[in-house]
Amino acid sequence: MEKTDIHIIGLGNLGSAFLEGLMTSNKEHSIKVYELDTSVLEVYEKKYPENDYFNSFDEFKSGVLILCVKPQSINEIFVQIKDKIHEGVLICSPVAGLDIDHIEKSISNKIIRIMPNLLIRNNKGFIPYSKNYENDYLDFIQSTLNHLGRTKEFSEQYFPVITALSGSGPAWFFLLSNELINAGNKLGLSNQESEILVNEIIKGLPELISDDVTYPDLISKVKSPKGTTEAGLNSLKNDSFDTIILNAIEKATQRSIELSKELKSE
Ligand SMILES: NC(=O)c1ccc[n+]([C@@H]2O[C@H](COP(=O)([O-])OP(=O)(O)OC[C@H]3O[C@@H](n4cnc5c(N)ncnc54)[C@H](OP(=O)(O)O)[C@@H]3O)[C@@H](O)[C@H]2O)c1
């Protein structure tokens, strides 16, 4: 089987998650990684010597180019790479706020916009995508993205809220877990004891979740009338937990929309 070139620019949080996730793929990839920080390159060069590592750009002749750099760096990267990308190369962008029509101003290639989260590192991600071409060019969705997690096509107009819910999603659960640990700690447990309790819940929860069970159903299985869970849930309701969450997701969505405007006005 012919190997597909996968070029990953940026080996930060998401780029390294892509790399780790792809290393367990059965698909024959030829992975080329581009990162400015040579100490980071050295770590991965030792770990996965079968890949190619660079700290500058040459021609991108074929395959898929995955842009794992911060939104603030992307316009500068386009200036550096746009004349080096051959027309058959598929551009894959997870960059928050970067609209397909903005990329099209610099590069006239096929483009897939995705919004994964860090769970792709363990091939447990969910990858919403939107694209400017028909079918599955280079079999990228079927053979590569589907290996990193579940995929689903969305209209691009929903990317700001998708970014807030899914891209940033792990952070909401990490914050909630941290606050639960702090609460246990304040109410007498050691930090370590509180952490074990919360971590074990988090690890076990996936077993309970499935596509045909709703969260209200799951909550009703935990609470009993006039019991401890109900007391806590009522307190959350009185403190407008729903409004707190809605505000946070609205702020994150708004930031994504602002980022998009900032990128277009640079
Ligand atoms: N993290 C997430 O969970 C997540 C989820 C969805 C989408 N995203 C998107 O993914 C992108 C990357 O996010 P991140 O969290 O991975 O950021 P990050 O940790 O800052 O990683 C970006 C990496 O790109 C490197 N880089 C910058 N300019 C470069 C260049 N010219 N050539 C090669 N490498 C270069 C940076 O190196 P230096 O540090 O040396 O500059 C850094 O290692 C962002 O656009 C973000 O919106 C992230």
The ligand as an ORCA input file, in Angstrom:
! r2SCAN-3c Opt
* xyz 0 1
  N      -4.846     22.365     22.624
  C      -6.061     21.953     22.283
  O      -6.734     21.218     23.008
  C      -6.656     22.356     20.949
  C      -7.922     21.827     20.566
  C      -8.441     22.186     19.311
  C      -7.745     23.041     18.492
  N      -6.537     23.542     18.895
  C      -5.828     24.431     17.977
  O      -4.593     23.826     17.679
  C      -3.610     24.830     17.486
  C      -2.395     24.486     18.338
  O      -2.761     24.563     19.723
  P      -1.785     24.038     20.846
  O      -2.541     24.076     22.123
  O      -1.166     22.754     20.403
  O      -0.670     25.212     20.821
  P       0.828     25.128     21.319
  O       0.943     24.136     22.434
  O       1.310     26.525     21.532
  O       1.596     24.513     20.073
  C       1.974     25.236     18.932
  C       3.342     24.732     18.533
  O       3.654     25.228     17.231
  C       5.006     25.633     17.258
  N       5.262     26.589     16.176
  C       4.936     27.897     16.124
  N       5.368     28.437     14.959
  C       5.976     27.438     14.259
  C       6.653     27.364     13.004
  N       6.808     28.437     12.226
  N       7.168     26.184     12.609
  C       7.044     25.094     13.392
  N       6.433     25.107     14.612
  C       5.909     26.267     15.038
  C       5.163     26.237     18.628
  O       6.518     26.370     18.948
  P       6.936     27.547     19.962
  O       6.274     27.239     21.270
  O       8.418     27.438     19.981
  O       6.421     28.825     19.364
  C       4.433     25.204     19.482
  O       5.248     24.112     19.822
  C      -4.235     26.167     17.875
  O      -4.518     26.888     16.711
  C      -5.506     25.796     18.592
  O      -6.535     26.723     18.304
  C      -5.971     23.203     20.094
*
